[in-house]
């Protein structure tokens, strides 16, 4: 093979590499151009929001809020988490939001309400709290099927109660009241049967699931008070401390 042939082959290889590079650059530019078209396209601009509300949050208000802030913005520019953060700030009574496309220019928003966890007597009215100690409403009458708070209803007491309620799980359905005397003296008053009410002394609001599991094994004998501050040595008593009793007014409303 002579020198001329080698030089010609080298030129062909270089030319091939250059063409490949050019093709790659052209393809990248095309992709970027297409992305820019989609990113700014008025054909994908938000024009409609379909919002499904719940009891505490009105769907029409959610839709109006979204359109007020983002109508005309192309959907690719709208980030789901940012939208959820904006909605959470505007509608604190909602627990969460699900956002999904409902067409090339539309979004669907599903609103999930916060759920009542316990209620507090304030003068002649009541306040309903969720598990995060957010006030959901202030009705005149005691809400049905919502445990009541027993104790000093200051911020510390409310937060301790929310900690207890958040750990009750399925036990919440049978809970009549949450009692808080201090950060180390808490209890729940439960009604596991129609004709049986029991005060379960928890002590510190820790390991509540284990404490209630232990208490459940003792409830078959229907003692009026079960002390599970120590699950290793649970105890039963005849009388609950004054701070762990249902007020007579609440009893009369059952």
PLY file of the C-alpha trace (Angstrom):
ply
format ascii 1.0
element vertex 254
property float x
property float y
property float z
element edge 253
property int vertex1
property int vertex2
end_header
0.00 0.00 0.00
1.53 3.34 -1.06
1.62 6.58 0.88
-1.08 8.22 -1.26
-3.58 5.48 -0.41
-2.86 5.82 3.33
-3.37 9.58 3.19
-6.64 9.15 1.30
-7.97 6.69 3.88
-7.00 9.02 6.73
-8.90 11.87 5.03
-11.95 9.64 4.63
-11.87 8.69 8.34
-11.53 12.33 9.37
-14.37 13.30 7.07
-16.56 10.55 8.54
-15.82 11.69 12.10
-16.64 15.29 11.19
-19.95 14.25 9.61
-20.87 12.23 12.70
-20.10 15.19 14.95
-22.16 17.49 12.74
-25.08 15.06 12.73
-24.91 14.89 16.52
-24.87 18.67 16.84
-27.80 19.04 14.45
-29.79 16.40 16.35
-29.08 18.10 19.69
-30.11 21.48 18.32
-33.30 19.95 16.92
-34.15 18.41 20.29
-33.49 21.70 22.08
-35.58 23.58 19.55
-38.44 21.13 19.93
-38.19 21.39 23.72
-38.28 25.17 23.51
-41.36 25.03 21.30
-43.13 22.75 23.78
-41.92 24.79 26.79
-43.29 28.07 25.44
-46.11 26.79 23.24
-49.43 28.64 23.70
-51.11 25.45 22.49
-50.28 23.93 25.89
-51.21 26.99 27.97
-53.40 26.32 31.01
-57.00 27.36 30.40
-59.03 25.07 32.64
-58.79 23.45 36.09
-61.12 20.68 37.20
-61.05 20.59 41.00
-62.81 18.00 43.16
-63.35 19.50 46.58
-64.33 17.88 49.85
-66.34 19.00 52.88
-63.88 21.56 54.21
-62.44 22.94 50.96
-64.56 24.13 48.03
-63.44 22.78 44.66
-64.56 25.90 42.79
-62.35 28.06 45.00
-59.38 25.79 44.33
-59.94 25.99 40.57
-60.32 29.78 40.68
-57.11 30.14 42.70
-55.12 27.98 40.27
-56.36 29.90 37.24
-55.76 33.26 38.88
-52.10 32.39 39.44
-51.29 30.26 36.40
-53.80 30.74 33.59
-51.92 31.03 30.30
-48.79 29.29 31.59
-47.76 26.30 29.42
-48.30 23.06 31.33
-44.66 21.90 30.96
-43.61 24.93 33.04
-45.91 24.02 35.95
-44.22 21.88 38.58
-46.55 19.67 40.61
-44.78 20.14 43.96
-44.75 23.92 43.61
-48.48 23.90 42.86
-49.15 21.69 45.89
-47.14 24.03 48.13
-49.14 27.03 46.89
-52.43 25.23 47.46
-51.41 24.06 50.94
-50.62 27.64 51.96
-53.89 28.98 50.54
-56.13 26.16 51.80
-54.83 25.00 55.21
-57.92 22.86 55.86
-56.81 20.47 53.12
-54.55 17.59 54.12
-53.14 17.01 50.63
-53.70 17.53 46.90
-53.39 15.21 43.91
-52.60 17.03 40.63
-52.70 15.39 37.21
-53.16 16.44 33.54
-56.75 16.48 32.29
-55.95 17.36 28.70
-53.37 19.41 26.75
-54.53 22.64 28.43
-56.19 21.43 31.61
-55.32 20.14 35.08
-57.28 18.01 37.52
-56.94 18.64 41.27
-58.25 16.24 43.90
-58.56 17.74 47.38
-58.23 15.58 50.49
-59.65 17.06 53.70
-57.96 17.02 57.05
-59.80 14.65 59.37
-61.18 15.59 62.81
-59.10 14.04 65.60
-60.39 15.62 68.82
-62.50 18.51 70.00
-61.94 21.12 72.72
-64.58 23.00 74.73
-64.07 26.77 74.52
-66.66 28.63 76.56
-70.04 27.85 75.01
-68.58 26.55 71.73
-66.18 23.85 70.55
-63.02 23.73 68.47
-62.26 20.78 66.22
-58.59 19.85 65.72
-56.91 17.41 63.37
-53.90 15.22 64.16
-51.51 18.08 63.43
-53.31 20.41 65.87
-54.84 22.47 63.05
-58.23 24.00 63.88
-60.84 22.69 61.42
-63.93 24.44 62.72
-65.71 26.02 65.68
-69.24 24.61 65.95
-71.70 25.52 68.70
-72.48 21.89 69.50
-70.16 19.03 70.39
-69.35 17.07 67.21
-70.47 13.46 67.22
-67.97 10.63 67.04
-65.00 12.93 67.72
-63.01 12.38 70.95
-63.02 15.30 73.34
-59.99 16.85 75.00
-59.85 16.77 78.80
-57.31 19.04 80.46
-55.85 22.53 80.18
-56.35 23.53 76.55
-53.20 25.61 76.14
-50.86 25.12 73.20
-48.73 22.53 75.01
-51.78 20.50 76.01
-53.19 20.59 72.47
-49.89 19.48 70.96
-49.55 16.62 73.46
-53.11 15.54 72.65
-52.34 15.56 68.93
-49.30 13.36 69.59
-51.45 10.87 71.47
-54.21 10.85 68.86
-51.72 10.41 66.02
-50.54 7.17 67.64
-53.95 5.62 68.33
-54.47 4.04 64.92
-57.61 1.88 64.87
-58.09 2.57 68.60
-59.29 6.06 67.70
-62.68 4.65 66.68
-63.36 3.58 70.27
-61.80 6.60 71.97
-64.18 8.88 73.86
-61.62 11.36 75.16
-57.94 12.23 75.36
-56.83 13.46 78.79
-53.66 15.49 79.33
-52.46 16.56 82.76
-48.82 17.18 81.80
-46.17 15.94 79.39
-45.78 12.80 81.52
-49.41 12.23 82.53
-51.71 11.35 79.64
-54.63 8.97 79.23
-57.32 7.90 76.81
-60.88 7.10 77.78
-62.19 4.32 75.58
-65.48 2.58 75.01
-64.61 -0.86 73.61
-68.19 -2.05 74.26
-71.51 -0.25 74.32
-71.84 -0.66 78.10
-68.16 -0.52 79.07
-65.94 2.55 79.40
-62.34 2.34 80.56
-59.64 4.91 81.36
-56.25 3.81 80.05
-53.41 5.62 81.83
-50.54 6.03 79.35
-48.11 8.23 81.28
-45.68 9.70 78.77
-47.09 9.79 75.21
-44.56 7.26 73.92
-44.90 3.64 72.75
-48.65 4.19 72.70
-49.34 1.36 70.27
-47.59 -1.15 72.55
-49.32 0.25 75.63
-52.77 -0.07 74.06
-52.00 -3.57 72.82
-51.25 -4.50 76.43
-54.39 -2.74 77.65
-56.50 -4.64 75.11
-55.50 -7.95 76.66
-56.83 -6.74 80.02
-60.09 -5.19 78.80
-61.78 -8.59 78.61
-62.15 -8.43 82.41
-63.68 -4.92 82.11
-61.72 -3.08 84.81
-62.64 0.63 85.05
-58.99 1.75 84.92
-55.95 0.17 83.27
-52.50 1.60 83.98
-50.00 0.74 81.23
-47.33 3.33 81.94
-45.09 0.27 82.10
-46.18 -2.49 79.73
-44.05 -4.93 81.73
-46.16 -4.42 84.86
-49.65 -3.23 83.85
-52.12 -2.62 86.65
-55.84 -2.20 87.12
-57.58 0.22 89.46
-61.10 0.99 90.58
-60.95 4.77 90.27
-59.33 6.98 87.64
-57.50 10.13 88.75
-59.64 13.24 88.51
-57.75 14.51 85.46
-58.49 11.30 83.52
-62.27 11.36 83.85
-64.96 12.45 81.42
-66.68 15.66 82.50
-70.30 15.06 83.46
-71.44 17.44 80.74
-69.70 15.36 78.08
-71.12 12.17 79.56
-74.61 13.56 79.34
-74.19 14.35 75.64
-73.29 10.79 74.62
0 1
1 2
2 3
3 4
4 5
5 6
6 7
7 8
8 9
9 10
10 11
11 12
12 13
13 14
14 15
15 16
16 17
17 18
18 19
19 20
20 21
21 22
22 23
23 24
24 25
25 26
26 27
27 28
28 29
29 30
30 31
31 32
32 33
33 34
34 35
35 36
36 37
37 38
38 39
39 40
40 41
41 42
42 43
43 44
44 45
45 46
46 47
47 48
48 49
49 50
50 51
51 52
52 53
53 54
54 55
55 56
56 57
57 58
58 59
59 60
60 61
61 62
62 63
63 64
64 65
65 66
66 67
67 68
68 69
69 70
70 71
71 72
72 73
73 74
74 75
75 76
76 77
77 78
78 79
79 80
80 81
81 82
82 83
83 84
84 85
85 86
86 87
87 88
88 89
89 90
90 91
91 92
92 93
93 94
94 95
95 96
96 97
97 98
98 99
99 100
100 101
101 102
102 103
103 104
104 105
105 106
106 107
107 108
108 109
109 110
110 111
111 112
112 113
113 114
114 115
115 116
116 117
117 118
118 119
119 120
120 121
121 122
122 123
123 124
124 125
125 126
126 127
127 128
128 129
129 130
130 131
131 132
132 133
133 134
134 135
135 136
136 137
137 138
138 139
139 140
140 141
141 142
142 143
143 144
144 145
145 146
146 147
147 148
148 149
149 150
150 151
151 152
152 153
153 154
154 155
155 156
156 157
157 158
158 159
159 160
160 161
161 162
162 163
163 164
164 165
165 166
166 167
167 168
168 169
169 170
170 171
171 172
172 173
173 174
174 175
175 176
176 177
177 178
178 179
179 180
180 181
181 182
182 183
183 184
184 185
185 186
186 187
187 188
188 189
189 190
190 191
191 192
192 193
193 194
194 195
195 196
196 197
197 198
198 199
199 200
200 201
201 202
202 203
203 204
204 205
205 206
206 207
207 208
208 209
209 210
210 211
211 212
212 213
213 214
214 215
215 216
216 217
217 218
218 219
219 220
220 221
221 222
222 223
223 224
224 225
225 226
226 227
227 228
228 229
229 230
230 231
231 232
232 233
233 234
234 235
235 236
236 237
237 238
238 239
239 240
240 241
241 242
242 243
243 244
244 245
245 246
246 247
247 248
248 249
249 250
250 251
251 252
252 253
